[in-house]
Amino acid sequence: MPPPGLVNATVSRSWERCLKAGLEPLAGPATPEPVSPPRLEQTLEQRRELLRQARPVIEYLFSQVSGSGSMVILADDQGLLIEALGDPEFLKRAERVALQPGASWHEQDRGTNAIGTALAERVPVAVHGSEHFLDCNRFLTCTAAPVMGSDGKLLGVIDISGHHGARHPHTLGLVQTASYMIESRMFELRHQRAARLRLHPQAEGIGTLAEGLVALDEDGRIVGANRTALSLLALADAEIGRAGIDGVLALASGGLLQRTRERPGAVLDVKTRCGRRLFLKAEPGRSPAPVAPPRRAAEVRDALAELDTGDERMRQCLERARKMVGKPIPILLHGESGVGKEMVAAAIHASGPRRQRAMVAINCAALPEHLIEAELFGYAPGAFTGARREGSAGRIREAHGSTLFLDEIGDMPLPLQSRLLRVLQERQVVPLGGGKPATVDFALIAASHRPLKLEVERGRFRADLYYRLNGITLTLPPLRARSDFPVLVTSLLERFEPGAGLMLEPAVLAALGDYPWPGNLRELANVLRFASALRDPGETVIGWHHLPEELVDELQRPERARPNDAEGVLSLRAASDSLIERTVRTSGGNLSEAARRLGISRTTLYRRMGGNRHQSGTVSRCVP
């Protein structure tokens, strides 16, 4: 046991559990090896919705820690790692202790660690260096937060792990925010047709990540709630599915829903039975959406045209892609990571004759080498220890009649390149362990951020496979080289918040337009999605305070400052503050009018001006 007082109570309790479980600090993990590929495949299928909702959050989280020698991990409710994204060098180091998909990091297997301990304690946890129970894990610093379902049950854990020398005090806040984002996405998915309540002690908090969420059935019974709502309403997990809203709020459910129908979108001032004041916005339940009739050929949307936002190089790529639609010619997409290769592949598929079946996308870089062969080609019953009794068809057979998209094909191991080449030549796939060959028919799109021709010259990629894939190469431009940045921003904001009319402050748009965007479209989309989520109700203009702090610091470095004709050289933050001050002045000191013109809430305007009160006499004369 660590000496009392040297570690916090959470870590101390975890060490006690490890000792009771019979773990030895120097003996290594109880289950050192990852699970078999079939077992992992089965788990991924069972956790499909969690993965789908968590992936955008994982990508955003990694964009915040990329380059720091770290990784972002998603584990399921049993501590099994099901997704990981990280810096390549650290991923290699992490694999030595099986910090990878398919490995269990439950406390009983790996001792004290952020993932397993967060599962055991059901609270956010940070475990640094020597606080890990097993000696082999003490090079790590790990920070994790549980992801809870709207039924009060654990869904999994989101974690950031890195070398213990790179620990950062803000990491705990990052993973907590990420867990709330995943929980909100899962709540919206599960209860999209139920009547829902949004709660907060302040009216301005409704619509933010800090709001409480409650789902009601037709009788007003609470069938789902997030952690914030349970705390605000003083409810226990066990009361979900049993408690009625009329027993919690000092207002009958029928009256509440009736008032919502009469005043849709209104924020109501209510009290709980315990006398706590809350602001509430209710959303009536929706009936099941009618099934749309199948589109006629003339009505099929032009998915490629939707990606054309004005850049000439991108337009040329899309036009060449359009000419390949429906033709038996493999397409190779090339470009830096994050430029939108999968979006273009999906648009090509959606524009072609195979669109009735879903495109099958495989990221060759994301699959462990021991799993990719079974994932691609499938396997026969009993092909190896732990294989499913019924076997597996494999992703290539799933693509029969559709489009197979092989992302990051340059990362496919050489032995598997030979098998893939044989499939492409013979149009037949033989599962692992033998069996009858299956004929396959699919359109093929591959993508890579690596220059494959150079990889061939270096002996890292088969020349015959390269020429088989390279029917036509389309090179997508990086974001920094595109001329359509403002239109692209508007398009992304509209996609995230349809009909909201969101826009960026001019100074923010100018600064983002000059930023090099190493993560390209993926990084931009993550930033805009994050900024949109931080808006107060009624805000339509995204400013500096909505952006990630790390990005603002980068944008406001002195060498990035822009000259201002009227006031000399200003920092970008000063330019934004100057815009607010001028708007307040031209509004005659009326903050409500100034907030309306700026497209932000009055609360945000007060907050933004709070630091400037000593600089301007305007604020003291403002009219609320």
C-alpha positions as CSV (number, residue, x, y, z in Angstrom):
1,M,0.0,0.0,0.0
2,P,1.2,3.5,-0.7
3,P,1.9,5.6,2.5
4,P,-1.2,7.4,3.7
5,G,-1.4,11.0,2.5
6,L,0.8,10.5,-0.6
7,V,-2.0,9.5,-2.9
8,N,-5.7,10.5,-2.9
9,A,-8.4,8.4,-1.5
10,T,-9.6,7.1,-4.9
11,V,-6.2,5.7,-5.7
12,S,-5.8,4.3,-2.2
13,R,-9.1,2.4,-2.4
14,S,-8.1,1.1,-5.8
15,W,-4.8,-0.3,-4.4
16,E,-6.8,-2.0,-1.6
17,R,-9.0,-3.7,-4.2
18,C,-5.9,-4.8,-6.2
19,L,-4.4,-6.4,-3.1
20,K,-7.6,-8.2,-2.3
21,A,-7.7,-9.5,-5.9
22,G,-4.3,-11.0,-5.4
23,L,-2.4,-8.8,-7.9
24,E,1.3,-8.4,-7.5
25,P,2.9,-5.0,-8.5
26,L,6.0,-6.8,-10.1
27,A,4.1,-9.8,-11.5
28,G,2.5,-8.1,-14.5
29,P,-1.1,-8.0,-15.6
30,A,-3.5,-10.9,-14.9
31,T,-4.6,-11.1,-18.6
32,P,-1.6,-9.7,-20.6
33,E,-2.9,-10.6,-24.1
34,P,-5.7,-8.8,-26.1
35,V,-8.8,-10.9,-26.8
36,S,-9.0,-12.8,-30.1
37,P,-10.0,-11.0,-33.3
38,P,-13.5,-12.6,-33.4
39,R,-14.2,-11.6,-29.7
40,L,-13.1,-8.1,-30.5
41,E,-15.2,-8.0,-33.6
42,Q,-18.2,-9.2,-31.7
43,T,-17.7,-6.5,-29.0
44,L,-17.3,-3.8,-31.7
45,E,-20.6,-4.9,-33.2
46,Q,-22.3,-4.8,-29.8
47,R,-20.9,-1.4,-29.1
48,R,-21.6,0.0,-32.6
49,E,-23.9,2.9,-31.5
50,L,-21.5,4.0,-28.8
51,L,-18.6,3.9,-31.2
52,R,-20.6,5.9,-33.8
53,Q,-21.5,8.6,-31.4
54,A,-18.1,8.7,-29.7
55,R,-15.8,8.9,-32.8
56,P,-16.4,12.6,-33.6
57,V,-15.7,13.4,-29.9
58,I,-12.5,11.2,-29.9
59,E,-11.3,12.9,-33.0
60,Y,-11.9,16.3,-31.5
61,L,-10.2,15.3,-28.2
62,F,-7.2,14.0,-30.1
63,S,-6.9,17.3,-32.0
64,Q,-6.4,18.9,-28.6
65,V,-3.6,16.7,-27.5
66,S,-2.0,15.7,-30.9
67,G,1.8,16.0,-30.9
68,S,2.1,15.7,-27.1
69,G,2.9,12.0,-27.1
70,S,-0.6,10.9,-26.1
71,M,-3.5,8.8,-27.1
72,V,-7.3,9.0,-26.7
73,I,-9.0,5.7,-25.8
74,L,-12.6,4.5,-25.6
75,A,-13.3,1.5,-23.4
76,D,-16.6,-0.4,-22.9
77,D,-18.3,-0.9,-19.6
78,Q,-16.1,-4.0,-18.9
79,G,-12.9,-2.1,-19.5
80,L,-12.2,-3.6,-22.9
81,L,-10.5,-1.1,-25.2
82,I,-12.5,-0.6,-28.4
83,E,-11.1,2.5,-30.0
84,A,-7.8,4.3,-29.8
85,L,-6.3,7.3,-31.6
86,G,-2.9,8.6,-30.8
87,D,0.6,9.8,-31.8
88,P,2.4,7.0,-33.7
89,E,5.5,6.9,-31.5
90,F,3.4,6.7,-28.3
91,L,1.1,4.0,-29.8
92,K,4.1,1.8,-30.3
93,R,5.2,2.3,-26.7
94,A,1.6,1.7,-25.5
95,E,1.4,-1.6,-27.4
96,R,4.2,-3.0,-25.2
97,V,1.8,-2.9,-22.2
98,A,-1.2,-3.9,-24.4
99,L,-2.7,-0.4,-24.2
100,Q,-4.5,-1.1,-27.5
101,P,-8.0,-2.2,-28.8
102,G,-8.9,-5.7,-27.6
103,A,-7.0,-5.5,-24.3
104,S,-8.8,-5.3,-21.0
105,W,-7.9,-2.5,-18.6
106,H,-10.3,-3.6,-15.9
107,E,-8.8,-3.1,-12.4
108,Q,-8.8,-6.9,-11.8
109,D,-6.6,-7.3,-15.0
110,R,-4.3,-4.2,-14.9
111,G,-4.5,-3.0,-11.4
112,T,-4.9,0.7,-10.6
113,N,-5.3,2.7,-13.8
114,A,-7.6,5.5,-14.9
115,I,-9.8,3.4,-17.1
116,G,-10.4,0.5,-14.6
117,T,-10.6,2.8,-11.6
118,A,-13.1,5.2,-13.3
119,L,-15.2,2.1,-14.0
120,A,-15.0,1.0,-10.4
121,E,-15.6,4.4,-8.8
122,R,-17.9,5.8,-11.5
123,V,-16.2,9.2,-11.2
124,P,-13.5,10.9,-13.3
125,V,-10.0,9.7,-12.2
126,A,-6.4,10.7,-12.9
127,V,-3.6,8.2,-12.2
128,H,-0.1,9.4,-12.6
129,G,3.2,7.5,-12.8
130,S,3.8,5.5,-9.6
131,E,0.2,5.7,-8.6
132,H,-0.4,2.8,-11.0
133,F,-0.5,-0.5,-9.1
134,L,1.6,-2.5,-11.7
135,D,5.2,-1.5,-12.1
136,C,5.1,-1.9,-15.9
137,N,2.5,0.8,-16.2
138,R,4.2,3.5,-14.2
139,F,5.6,5.3,-17.2
140,L,2.0,6.3,-17.9
141,T,-0.2,9.3,-16.9
142,C,-3.8,8.4,-17.5
143,T,-7.0,10.5,-17.1
144,A,-10.4,9.0,-17.6
145,A,-14.1,9.8,-17.1
146,P,-17.0,7.4,-17.2
147,V,-19.7,7.6,-19.9
148,M,-23.1,7.1,-18.4
149,G,-26.3,6.1,-20.2
150,S,-29.6,7.8,-19.8
151,D,-30.8,4.8,-17.8
152,G,-28.1,5.4,-15.2
153,K,-25.9,2.4,-16.4
154,L,-22.3,2.6,-17.4
155,L,-21.7,2.7,-21.2
156,G,-17.9,3.0,-21.0
157,V,-14.9,5.2,-20.3
158,I,-13.2,8.0,-22.3
159,D,-9.4,8.3,-21.5
160,I,-6.3,10.3,-22.4
161,S,-3.1,8.5,-21.7
162,G,0.5,9.6,-22.3
163,H,4.0,9.5,-20.8
164,H,3.9,10.5,-17.2
165,G,6.3,13.4,-17.9
166,A,3.7,15.1,-20.1
167,R,0.9,15.3,-17.6
168,H,-1.3,18.5,-17.9
169,P,-3.6,20.0,-15.3
170,H,-6.4,20.6,-17.9
171,T,-6.6,17.0,-19.1
172,L,-9.2,16.0,-16.5
173,G,-11.5,18.8,-17.7
174,L,-11.0,17.7,-21.3
175,V,-12.1,14.1,-20.6
176,Q,-15.0,15.2,-18.5
177,T,-16.2,17.5,-21.3
178,A,-15.8,14.7,-23.8
179,S,-17.8,12.3,-21.6
180,Y,-20.7,14.8,-21.4
181,M,-20.6,15.3,-25.2
182,I,-20.8,11.5,-25.8
183,E,-23.6,11.2,-23.2
184,S,-25.6,14.0,-24.8
185,R,-25.2,12.4,-28.3
186,M,-26.3,9.0,-26.9
187,F,-29.3,10.7,-25.1
188,E,-30.4,12.4,-28.3
189,L,-30.1,9.2,-30.2
190,R,-32.0,7.1,-27.7
191,H,-34.8,9.5,-27.0
192,Q,-35.1,11.4,-30.2
193,R,-38.9,10.8,-30.4
194,A,-39.7,11.1,-26.6
195,A,-40.9,14.3,-24.9
196,R,-37.8,15.9,-23.4
197,L,-37.0,18.4,-20.8
198,R,-33.9,20.6,-20.7
199,L,-33.0,21.9,-17.2
200,H,-30.6,24.4,-15.6
201,P,-30.5,26.6,-12.6
202,Q,-30.0,29.6,-15.0
203,A,-31.9,30.2,-18.2
204,E,-28.7,30.9,-20.1
205,G,-27.5,27.4,-19.2
206,I,-30.2,25.7,-21.3
207,G,-28.7,24.4,-24.6
208,T,-25.2,24.1,-23.2
209,L,-23.2,21.0,-22.1
210,A,-24.1,21.8,-18.5
211,E,-27.8,21.3,-19.0
212,G,-29.8,18.5,-17.5
213,L,-31.7,16.2,-19.9
214,V,-34.8,14.3,-19.1
215,A,-36.9,12.0,-21.3
216,L,-40.6,11.3,-20.6
217,D,-43.0,8.7,-21.8
218,E,-46.7,9.5,-22.6
219,D,-47.7,9.2,-19.0
220,G,-45.1,11.7,-17.8
221,R,-42.8,9.0,-16.4
222,I,-39.1,9.6,-16.4
223,V,-37.6,7.1,-18.8
224,G,-34.2,8.7,-19.2
225,A,-32.0,11.3,-17.6
226,N,-28.4,12.4,-17.6
227,R,-26.2,12.9,-14.6
228,T,-26.8,16.6,-14.4
229,A,-30.6,16.1,-14.4
230,L,-30.4,13.5,-11.7
231,S,-28.4,15.9,-9.5
232,L,-30.7,18.8,-10.1
233,L,-33.9,16.8,-9.4
234,A,-32.3,14.9,-6.5
235,L,-33.1,11.5,-8.1
236,A,-31.2,8.2,-7.8
237,D,-30.3,6.0,-10.8
238,A,-32.8,3.4,-9.6
239,E,-35.7,5.9,-10.0
240,I,-35.3,6.1,-13.7
241,G,-38.2,4.3,-15.3
242,R,-40.3,4.5,-12.1
243,A,-40.5,8.2,-11.0
244,G,-43.0,10.5,-12.6
245,I,-42.2,14.1,-13.4
246,D,-45.3,15.2,-11.4
247,G,-43.7,13.7,-8.3
248,V,-40.5,15.7,-8.9
249,L,-41.7,19.1,-10.1
250,A,-44.3,21.2,-8.4
251,L,-46.3,21.1,-11.6
252,A,-48.5,18.3,-13.1
253,S,-47.0,16.7,-16.2
254,G,-50.2,17.3,-18.2
255,G,-50.0,21.0,-17.4
256,L,-46.3,21.1,-18.3
257,L,-46.8,19.5,-21.7
258,Q,-49.9,21.6,-22.3
259,R,-48.0,24.8,-21.6
260,T,-45.3,23.6,-23.9
261,R,-47.7,23.1,-26.8
262,E,-49.2,26.5,-26.2
263,R,-45.7,28.2,-26.0
264,P,-43.3,26.0,-28.0
265,G,-39.7,26.8,-27.3
266,A,-40.6,28.9,-24.2
267,V,-38.3,28.7,-21.1
268,L,-40.4,28.0,-18.0
269,D,-39.5,29.0,-14.4
270,V,-40.4,26.0,-12.2
271,K,-39.6,24.6,-8.8
272,T,-38.8,21.0,-7.7
273,R,-40.7,19.4,-4.8
274,C,-37.7,20.2,-2.7
275,G,-38.1,23.9,-3.4
276,R,-35.2,24.3,-5.8
277,R,-35.7,26.8,-8.6
278,L,-35.0,25.6,-12.1
279,F,-35.4,26.9,-15.7
280,L,-37.0,24.4,-18.0
281,K,-37.5,24.0,-21.7
282,A,-39.8,21.2,-22.8
283,E,-39.9,19.6,-26.2
284,P,-43.0,17.6,-27.1
285,G,-42.5,14.0,-28.3
286,R,-42.6,13.4,-32.0
287,S,-44.6,10.7,-33.8
288,P,-42.6,8.2,-35.9
289,A,-41.4,9.8,-39.1
290,P,-43.2,8.6,-42.3
291,V,-41.3,6.4,-44.6
292,A,-40.3,8.4,-47.7
293,P,-41.1,6.9,-51.1
294,P,-38.1,5.8,-53.1
295,R,-36.6,8.5,-55.2
296,R,-36.9,8.4,-58.9
297,A,-33.7,8.5,-60.8
298,A,-34.1,12.2,-61.7
299,E,-34.5,13.0,-58.0
300,V,-31.2,11.4,-56.8
301,R,-29.2,14.2,-55.1
302,D,-25.9,15.3,-56.7
303,A,-23.7,14.4,-53.8
304,L,-20.5,15.5,-55.6
305,A,-22.0,18.9,-56.4
306,E,-22.7,19.4,-52.6
307,L,-18.9,19.3,-52.0
308,D,-18.2,22.0,-54.5
309,T,-17.9,25.2,-52.5
310,G,-15.9,27.3,-55.0
311,D,-12.3,26.1,-55.0
312,E,-11.1,25.5,-58.5
313,R,-8.7,22.6,-57.7
314,M,-11.4,20.9,-55.7
315,R,-13.9,21.5,-58.5
316,Q,-11.6,19.8,-61.0
317,C,-11.2,16.8,-58.7
318,L,-15.0,16.5,-58.3
319,E,-15.6,16.8,-62.1
320,R,-13.0,14.0,-62.8
321,A,-14.7,11.9,-60.1
322,R,-18.1,12.5,-61.7
323,K,-16.8,11.1,-65.0
324,M,-15.8,7.9,-63.2
325,V,-19.1,7.3,-61.5
326,G,-20.6,3.9,-62.6
327,K,-17.5,2.9,-64.6
328,P,-15.5,-0.2,-63.7
329,I,-12.4,1.9,-63.0
330,P,-10.7,1.9,-59.5
331,I,-10.3,5.3,-58.0
332,L,-7.3,6.3,-55.8
333,L,-7.8,9.3,-53.6
334,H,-4.6,11.0,-52.4
335,G,-4.2,13.9,-50.0
336,E,-3.1,14.8,-46.5
337,S,-4.9,13.4,-43.5
338,G,-8.2,15.2,-42.9
339,V,-8.7,16.7,-46.4
340,G,-12.0,14.8,-46.9
341,K,-11.1,11.7,-48.7
342,E,-13.8,9.6,-47.1
343,M,-16.4,12.4,-47.8
344,V,-15.5,12.3,-51.5
345,A,-15.6,8.5,-51.6
346,A,-19.1,8.6,-50.0
347,A,-20.2,11.2,-52.5
348,I,-18.9,9.1,-55.4
349,H,-20.8,6.1,-54.1
350,A,-24.0,8.1,-53.5
351,S,-23.9,9.4,-57.1
352,G,-23.5,5.9,-58.6
353,P,-25.8,3.0,-59.4
354,R,-24.7,1.0,-56.3
355,R,-26.1,3.7,-53.9
356,Q,-29.0,1.5,-52.7
357,R,-26.5,-0.5,-50.6
358,A,-24.3,1.1,-47.9
359,M,-20.7,1.8,-48.8
360,V,-18.4,-0.5,-46.8
361,A,-15.5,1.6,-45.4
362,I,-12.4,0.1,-43.8
363,N,-9.6,2.1,-42.3
364,C,-6.5,0.0,-42.8
365,A,-4.5,2.1,-40.4
366,A,-7.0,1.8,-37.5
367,L,-7.1,-2.1,-37.4
368,P,-4.4,-4.0,-35.5
369,E,-2.3,-6.2,-37.8
370,H,-3.5,-9.3,-36.1
371,L,-7.2,-8.4,-36.8
372,I,-7.2,-6.9,-40.3
373,E,-7.0,-10.2,-42.2
374,A,-10.0,-11.7,-40.4
375,E,-11.8,-8.3,-40.8
376,L,-11.3,-8.1,-44.5
377,F,-11.5,-11.7,-45.7
378,G,-13.6,-13.3,-43.1
379,Y,-13.0,-16.8,-41.7
380,A,-14.5,-20.3,-41.7
381,P,-16.1,-21.9,-38.6
382,G,-13.4,-23.0,-36.2
383,A,-10.6,-21.4,-38.2
384,F,-8.7,-20.5,-35.0
385,T,-9.1,-20.6,-31.3
386,G,-11.9,-18.3,-30.2
387,A,-13.5,-18.1,-33.7
388,R,-17.2,-17.8,-33.9
389,R,-19.0,-21.1,-34.4
390,E,-20.7,-19.7,-37.5
391,G,-17.6,-18.0,-38.9
392,S,-17.6,-14.5,-40.4
393,A,-18.2,-13.3,-44.0
394,G,-15.7,-10.5,-43.8
395,R,-16.0,-6.9,-45.0
396,I,-15.1,-7.6,-48.6
397,R,-18.1,-9.9,-49.0
398,E,-20.2,-7.3,-47.2
399,A,-19.3,-4.9,-50.1
400,H,-20.8,-7.2,-52.7
401,G,-23.1,-5.2,-54.9
402,S,-21.9,-1.9,-53.3
403,T,-18.6,0.1,-53.0
404,L,-15.6,-1.0,-51.0
405,F,-13.6,2.0,-49.6
406,L,-10.1,1.1,-48.4
407,D,-8.9,4.1,-46.4
408,E,-5.2,4.5,-45.7
409,I,-4.4,1.6,-48.0
410,G,-0.7,2.5,-47.7
411,D,-0.7,1.2,-44.1
412,M,-1.8,-2.3,-45.1
413,P,0.9,-5.0,-44.3
414,L,2.7,-6.4,-47.3
415,P,1.5,-10.0,-46.8
416,L,-2.1,-8.9,-46.9
417,Q,-1.5,-6.8,-50.0
418,S,-0.9,-10.1,-51.9
419,R,-4.2,-11.5,-50.7
420,L,-6.0,-8.3,-51.7
421,L,-4.4,-8.3,-55.1
422,R,-5.6,-11.8,-55.7
423,V,-9.2,-10.8,-54.7
424,L,-9.1,-7.9,-57.1
425,Q,-7.7,-10.0,-60.0
426,E,-10.0,-13.0,-59.5
427,R,-13.0,-11.3,-58.0
428,Q,-13.3,-14.1,-55.5
429,V,-12.5,-14.2,-51.8
430,V,-11.5,-17.3,-49.7
431,P,-12.1,-17.0,-45.9
432,L,-9.3,-17.8,-43.4
433,G,-9.3,-21.5,-42.6
434,G,-10.4,-22.5,-46.1
435,G,-13.9,-23.0,-47.5
436,K,-15.6,-22.3,-50.8
437,P,-14.5,-19.2,-52.7
438,A,-17.2,-16.5,-52.8
439,T,-17.6,-14.4,-55.9
440,V,-17.7,-10.6,-55.2
441,D,-18.7,-7.6,-57.3
442,F,-18.0,-4.2,-55.9
443,A,-16.8,-0.7,-57.0
444,L,-13.4,0.0,-55.5
445,I,-12.1,3.3,-54.0
446,A,-8.8,3.5,-52.1
447,A,-7.2,6.4,-50.3
448,S,-3.9,7.2,-48.8
449,H,-2.1,10.2,-47.3
450,R,1.2,8.5,-48.4
451,P,2.6,8.9,-51.9
452,L,2.1,5.3,-53.0
453,K,4.4,5.5,-56.0
454,L,7.2,6.5,-53.6
455,E,6.2,3.8,-51.3
456,V,6.6,1.3,-54.2
457,E,10.1,2.6,-54.9
458,R,11.0,2.1,-51.2
459,G,9.7,-1.4,-51.3
460,R,6.9,-0.7,-48.8
461,F,4.0,-1.2,-51.2
462,R,3.5,-3.8,-54.0
463,A,3.9,-2.3,-57.5
464,D,1.3,-4.7,-59.0
465,L,-1.3,-3.7,-56.4
466,Y,-0.5,0.0,-56.9
467,Y,-1.2,-0.3,-60.6
468,R,-4.4,-2.3,-59.9
469,L,-5.7,0.4,-57.6
470,N,-4.6,3.3,-59.7
471,G,-7.2,3.4,-62.4
472,I,-7.3,7.2,-61.8
473,T,-5.7,9.3,-59.1
474,L,-7.5,12.3,-57.6
475,T,-5.4,14.5,-55.4
476,L,-7.4,16.6,-53.0
477,P,-6.0,20.0,-52.0
478,P,-5.1,20.7,-48.4
479,L,-7.3,23.2,-46.6
480,R,-4.6,25.9,-46.4
481,A,-4.4,25.9,-50.3
482,R,-8.2,26.3,-50.9
483,S,-9.7,29.6,-51.9
484,D,-13.2,28.8,-50.6
485,F,-12.6,29.0,-46.9
486,P,-15.4,31.4,-45.9
487,V,-18.0,29.4,-47.9
488,L,-16.7,26.2,-46.5
489,V,-17.1,27.5,-42.9
490,T,-20.7,28.6,-43.7
491,S,-21.4,25.1,-45.2
492,L,-20.1,23.3,-42.2
493,L,-21.9,25.5,-39.7
494,E,-25.2,24.9,-41.6
495,R,-24.5,21.2,-41.5
496,F,-24.0,21.2,-37.7
497,E,-27.0,23.6,-37.0
498,P,-29.4,23.6,-39.9
499,G,-31.4,26.8,-40.1
500,A,-29.5,28.5,-37.2
501,G,-27.8,31.1,-39.5
502,L,-24.5,30.8,-37.7
503,M,-21.5,32.9,-38.7
504,L,-18.1,33.8,-37.4
505,E,-17.0,37.2,-36.2
506,P,-15.0,38.9,-39.0
507,A,-11.8,39.0,-37.0
508,V,-12.2,35.3,-36.2
509,L,-12.9,34.3,-39.8
510,A,-9.9,36.2,-41.0
511,A,-7.6,34.6,-38.4
512,L,-8.9,31.1,-39.1
513,G,-8.4,31.7,-42.8
514,D,-4.7,32.4,-42.2
515,Y,-4.2,29.4,-39.9
516,P,-2.3,26.5,-41.7
517,W,-4.8,23.8,-40.4
518,P,-2.4,20.8,-40.2
519,G,-5.5,18.6,-39.6
520,N,-7.3,20.1,-42.6
521,L,-11.1,19.7,-42.9
522,R,-11.3,17.3,-40.0
523,E,-9.6,19.8,-37.7
524,L,-11.8,22.7,-38.9
525,A,-15.0,20.6,-38.5
526,N,-14.0,19.7,-35.0
527,V,-13.3,23.3,-34.1
528,L,-16.6,24.6,-35.5
529,R,-18.6,21.7,-34.0
530,F,-17.0,22.6,-30.6
531,A,-17.6,26.3,-31.0
532,S,-21.2,25.7,-32.0
533,A,-21.8,23.6,-28.9
534,L,-20.6,26.4,-26.7
535,R,-23.0,29.0,-27.9
536,D,-25.5,30.5,-25.5
537,P,-29.2,30.3,-26.5
538,G,-29.9,32.9,-29.2
539,E,-26.3,33.4,-30.2
540,T,-25.7,33.3,-33.9
541,V,-22.2,34.8,-34.1
542,I,-19.2,32.7,-33.0
543,G,-16.4,34.6,-31.4
544,W,-13.1,34.0,-29.7
545,H,-14.7,32.8,-26.4
546,H,-16.3,29.9,-28.3
547,L,-13.0,28.5,-29.7
548,P,-10.7,26.0,-28.0
549,E,-8.2,27.9,-25.8
550,E,-5.2,26.2,-27.4
551,L,-6.3,27.4,-30.9
552,V,-6.9,31.0,-29.6
553,D,-3.4,31.1,-28.1
554,E,-1.9,29.9,-31.4
555,L,-3.9,32.4,-33.4
556,Q,-2.9,35.3,-31.2
557,R,0.8,34.8,-31.3
558,P,2.4,38.2,-32.1
559,E,3.5,37.1,-35.6
560,R,-0.1,36.3,-36.5
561,A,-1.5,39.7,-35.6
562,R,-3.1,41.7,-38.4
563,P,-2.7,45.5,-39.0
564,N,-5.8,47.6,-38.5
565,D,-6.1,50.7,-40.7
566,A,-7.7,52.9,-38.0
567,E,-5.9,51.8,-34.9
568,G,-2.5,50.5,-35.9
569,V,-1.5,46.9,-35.1
570,L,-4.0,45.2,-32.8
571,S,-4.0,41.7,-31.4
572,L,-6.9,39.6,-32.8
573,R,-8.5,39.6,-29.3
574,A,-8.2,43.4,-29.3
575,A,-9.9,43.6,-32.7
576,S,-12.8,41.6,-31.4
577,D,-13.1,43.7,-28.3
578,S,-13.0,46.8,-30.4
579,L,-15.9,45.5,-32.5
580,I,-18.0,45.0,-29.4
581,E,-17.1,48.5,-28.0
582,R,-18.0,50.2,-31.3
583,T,-21.3,48.2,-31.5
584,V,-22.3,49.2,-28.0
585,R,-21.4,52.8,-28.7
586,T,-23.4,52.9,-31.9
587,S,-26.3,51.3,-30.0
588,G,-26.4,54.3,-27.7
589,G,-25.2,52.2,-24.8
590,N,-28.2,49.8,-25.0
591,L,-26.7,46.4,-24.3
592,S,-29.8,44.5,-25.5
593,E,-29.7,46.2,-28.9
594,A,-25.9,45.7,-29.1
595,A,-26.2,42.0,-28.3
596,R,-28.9,41.6,-31.0
597,R,-26.6,43.3,-33.6
598,L,-23.7,41.2,-32.6
599,G,-25.7,38.0,-32.6
600,I,-24.8,37.0,-29.0
601,S,-26.7,36.8,-25.8
602,R,-26.8,39.7,-23.4
603,T,-25.1,37.5,-20.8
604,T,-22.2,36.8,-23.1
605,L,-22.0,40.5,-23.9
606,Y,-21.8,41.3,-20.1
607,R,-19.1,38.7,-19.7
608,R,-17.1,39.9,-22.7
609,M,-17.2,43.5,-21.5
610,G,-16.5,42.7,-17.9
611,G,-12.7,42.9,-18.4
612,N,-13.0,46.3,-20.2
613,R,-15.1,48.2,-17.6
614,H,-12.1,50.2,-16.4
615,Q,-11.2,51.2,-20.0
616,S,-14.5,52.7,-21.2
617,G,-17.1,54.9,-19.6
618,T,-19.7,53.4,-22.0
619,V,-20.5,50.4,-19.9
620,S,-21.5,52.4,-16.8
621,R,-24.0,54.3,-18.9
622,C,-25.5,51.2,-20.6
623,V,-29.2,50.7,-20.8
624,P,-30.2,47.0,-20.0
